[in-house]
Amino acid sequence: MTKTGVGPPLQIATMGAVSQTDVDYAEQKIEHVLARVGRPVLYARLRLTHAGDPAVRRPALAQVNVDVDGRLVRAQVGAATMHEAADLVQARLADRLARAARNWESLRGARPVAEPGEWRHQNIPAQRPEYFPRPPAECRIIRHKAFAVAQETVDEAAFDMELADYHFFLFTDAATGADCLLDRGGPESYRVTSTRAARFKPTGCAVPVAVCPDRPPRLTAAAAARRLALTGAAYLFFIDRATGRGNVVYHRYDGHYGLITPVR
């Protein structure tokens, strides 16, 4: 459905046992944030999901996707109740929209200024839901996302990853042309893994970043999913045997796998 109250139209979708009271409460929270955005909001979508399985510790999931003048911003949280999830995702979205409003060009080539909410070390903690503990024999790759991977610097990738509220970010390094995966290497730093590990040496980064010295394994998607199940990790960066491109297989919240591949 589409809501057209205060601020831009908000698309709302629900899944599972989500009451109309929960929808109204979350809608009010998000529209309160969107009404204060100083740039054109081209698209806004709120998704509320409630996992019915008692094994999921934080069954209420709230996710917001917003297109602010061409810049995609995403916030996602999990909580014990949908009201709590709505409160948390409102705060997280406000933080990311404030960050998007800053002039990114002024941050390039210099250390970020330490101000409230800046970069990662003062972010609102993410209350992320765990994925459903599905037995490995039942897990399948049920979602395949292919998209044009951005060609950018490590700094730009870090900025985009934070705005999108992702665990990791797949990009093509502007200097080397190599597919890379950026993720979090610590509480105040990032880690980048390149398909050309031996030749990848980023310089002049504003964000603190460590380079993984190991090259990703060369696997098929099915073999990567099997390895992910064995390691127990949340995601795996690998080089696809057929294309030679960097791919990511990851755990979905329903316990199955998703696959991210760059468009050829």
RARANOR-V440474 format. One record per pair of residues at least 24 apart in sequence whose C-alpha atoms are under 10 Angstrom apart, sorted by the first residue. I is the first residue (numbers start at 1). J is the second residue. Records with the same first field share a line. If there is no record, write none. Layout:
# RARANOR-V440474
I = J ; J
This chain:
# RARANOR-V440474
1 = 45
2 = 44 ; 45
3 = 27 ; 31
4 = 31
5 = 31 ; 35
6 = 31 ; 32 ; 34 ; 35 ; 36
7 = 31 ; 32 ; 33 ; 34 ; 35 ; 36 ; 37 ; 41
8 = 34 ; 35 ; 37 ; 40 ; 41 ; 42 ; 43 ; 44
9 = 34 ; 41 ; 42 ; 43 ; 44 ; 45
10 = 34 ; 43 ; 44 ; 45 ; 46 ; 64 ; 65 ; 66
11 = 43 ; 44 ; 45 ; 46 ; 47 ; 64 ; 65
12 = 44 ; 45 ; 46 ; 47 ; 48 ; 64
13 = 45 ; 46 ; 47 ; 48 ; 49 ; 63
14 = 46 ; 47 ; 48 ; 49 ; 50 ; 61 ; 62
15 = 47 ; 48 ; 49 ; 50 ; 51 ; 61
16 = 48 ; 49 ; 50 ; 51 ; 52 ; 60
17 = 48 ; 49 ; 50 ; 51 ; 52 ; 60 ; 82
18 = 48 ; 49 ; 50 ; 51 ; 60 ; 82
19 = 48 ; 50 ; 82
21 = 82 ; 83
22 = 48 ; 81 ; 82 ; 83 ; 84 ; 85 ; 86
23 = 47 ; 48 ; 82 ; 83 ; 86
25 = 82 ; 83 ; 86 ; 87
26 = 62 ; 82 ; 83 ; 84 ; 85 ; 86 ; 87 ; 89 ; 90
27 = 86 ; 90
28 = 86 ; 90
29 = 83 ; 86 ; 87 ; 88 ; 89 ; 90 ; 91
30 = 64 ; 86 ; 87 ; 89 ; 90 ; 91 ; 93 ; 94
31 = 90
32 = 90 ; 94
33 = 90 ; 91 ; 93 ; 94 ; 95 ; 97
34 = 66 ; 68 ; 90 ; 93 ; 94 ; 97
36 = 94 ; 97
37 = 68 ; 94 ; 97 ; 98 ; 101
38 = 68 ; 97 ; 98 ; 101
39 = 68 ; 69 ; 97 ; 101
40 = 67 ; 68 ; 69 ; 70
41 = 66 ; 67 ; 68 ; 69 ; 70 ; 71 ; 72
42 = 66 ; 67 ; 68 ; 69 ; 70 ; 71 ; 72
43 = 67 ; 68 ; 69 ; 70 ; 72
44 = 68 ; 72 ; 73 ; 74
45 = 74
46 = 75 ; 76 ; 89
47 = 76
48 = 78 ; 82 ; 85 ; 86
49 = 78 ; 82
50 = 78 ; 79 ; 80 ; 81 ; 82
51 = 129 ; 132 ; 253 ; 254
53 = 132 ; 254
54 = 132
55 = 130 ; 131 ; 132 ; 133
56 = 80 ; 129 ; 130 ; 131 ; 132 ; 133 ; 253 ; 254
57 = 129 ; 130 ; 131 ; 132
58 = 82 ; 85 ; 127 ; 128 ; 129 ; 130 ; 131
59 = 85 ; 129 ; 130 ; 131 ; 132
60 = 84 ; 85 ; 86 ; 128 ; 129
61 = 85 ; 86 ; 89 ; 127 ; 128 ; 129 ; 253
62 = 86 ; 87 ; 88 ; 89 ; 90 ; 128 ; 129
63 = 89 ; 90 ; 93
64 = 89 ; 90 ; 92 ; 93 ; 164
65 = 93 ; 164
66 = 93 ; 97 ; 164
68 = 97 ; 100 ; 101
71 = 97 ; 100 ; 101 ; 160 ; 163 ; 164
72 = 97 ; 100 ; 160 ; 163 ; 164
73 = 97 ; 99 ; 100 ; 160 ; 161 ; 162 ; 163 ; 164 ; 165
74 = 160 ; 161 ; 162 ; 163 ; 164 ; 165 ; 166
75 = 126 ; 162 ; 163 ; 164 ; 165 ; 166
76 = 126 ; 127 ; 128 ; 129 ; 164 ; 165 ; 166
77 = 125 ; 126 ; 127 ; 128 ; 129 ; 165
78 = 126 ; 127 ; 128 ; 129 ; 130
79 = 126 ; 127 ; 128 ; 129
80 = 127 ; 129
85 = 127 ; 128
88 = 124 ; 125 ; 126 ; 127
89 = 124 ; 126 ; 127
91 = 124
92 = 123 ; 124 ; 125 ; 126 ; 163 ; 165
93 = 124 ; 163 ; 164 ; 165
95 = 123 ; 124 ; 163
96 = 123 ; 124 ; 162 ; 163 ; 164 ; 165
97 = 163
98 = 163
99 = 159 ; 162 ; 163
100 = 159 ; 160 ; 162 ; 163
104 = 155 ; 156 ; 159
105 = 156
107 = 155 ; 156 ; 159 ; 206 ; 207
108 = 153 ; 155 ; 156 ; 204 ; 205 ; 206 ; 207
109 = 155 ; 203 ; 204 ; 205 ; 206 ; 207
110 = 204 ; 205 ; 206 ; 207
111 = 204 ; 205 ; 206 ; 207 ; 208
112 = 206 ; 207
119 = 158 ; 159 ; 162 ; 163 ; 188 ; 189 ; 207
120 = 158 ; 159 ; 162 ; 184 ; 187 ; 188 ; 189 ; 190 ; 207
121 = 186 ; 187 ; 188 ; 189
122 = 187 ; 188
123 = 162
126 = 165
128 = 167 ; 253
129 = 253
130 = 234 ; 251 ; 252 ; 253 ; 254 ; 255
131 = 234 ; 251 ; 252 ; 253 ; 254 ; 255 ; 256
132 = 251 ; 252 ; 253 ; 254 ; 255 ; 256
133 = 253 ; 254 ; 255 ; 256
134 = 253 ; 254 ; 255 ; 256
135 = 229 ; 255 ; 256
136 = 225 ; 226 ; 228 ; 229 ; 230 ; 255 ; 256
137 = 226 ; 229
138 = 255 ; 256
139 = 225 ; 226 ; 229 ; 251 ; 252 ; 254 ; 255 ; 256 ; 257
140 = 222 ; 225 ; 226 ; 251 ; 255 ; 256 ; 257 ; 258
141 = 221 ; 222 ; 225 ; 249 ; 250 ; 251 ; 252 ; 256 ; 257 ; 258 ; 259
142 = 252 ; 256 ; 257 ; 258 ; 259
143 = 249 ; 250 ; 252 ; 256 ; 257 ; 258 ; 259 ; 260
144 = 249 ; 257 ; 258 ; 259 ; 260 ; 261
145 = 248 ; 258 ; 259 ; 260 ; 261 ; 262 ; 263
146 = 247 ; 259 ; 260 ; 261 ; 262 ; 263 ; 264
147 = 260 ; 261 ; 262 ; 263 ; 264
148 = 172 ; 261 ; 262 ; 263 ; 264
149 = 173 ; 179 ; 180 ; 261 ; 262 ; 263 ; 264
150 = 174 ; 179 ; 262
151 = 175 ; 176 ; 177 ; 178 ; 179
152 = 177
153 = 202 ; 203 ; 204 ; 205
154 = 180 ; 181 ; 182 ; 190 ; 191 ; 192 ; 202 ; 203 ; 204 ; 205 ; 206 ; 207 ; 208 ; 209
155 = 190 ; 202 ; 204 ; 205 ; 206 ; 207 ; 208 ; 209
156 = 205 ; 206 ; 207
157 = 181 ; 182 ; 183 ; 192
158 = 182 ; 183 ; 184 ; 189 ; 190 ; 191 ; 192 ; 206 ; 207 ; 209
159 = 207
167 = 234 ; 235
168 = 192 ; 235 ; 237 ; 248
169 = 248
170 = 237 ; 246 ; 247 ; 248 ; 260 ; 261 ; 262
171 = 246 ; 262
172 = 246 ; 262
173 = 200 ; 202
175 = 200 ; 201 ; 202
176 = 200 ; 201 ; 202
178 = 245 ; 246
179 = 239 ; 244 ; 245 ; 246 ; 247 ; 262
180 = 216 ; 237 ; 238 ; 245 ; 246 ; 247
181 = 212 ; 216 ; 236 ; 237 ; 238 ; 246 ; 247 ; 248
182 = 209 ; 210 ; 211 ; 237
183 = 209
184 = 209 ; 210
185 = 209 ; 210 ; 211 ; 212
186 = 210
193 = 237 ; 238 ; 246
194 = 237 ; 238 ; 239 ; 246
195 = 237 ; 238 ; 239 ; 244 ; 245 ; 246 ; 247
215 = 239
216 = 240 ; 246 ; 247
217 = 241 ; 246
218 = 242 ; 244 ; 245 ; 246 ; 247
219 = 244 ; 247
220 = 247
221 = 247 ; 248 ; 249 ; 259 ; 260 ; 261
222 = 249
224 = 248 ; 249 ; 250 ; 259
225 = 249 ; 250 ; 251 ; 256 ; 257 ; 258 ; 259
228 = 257
229 = 257
235 = 259
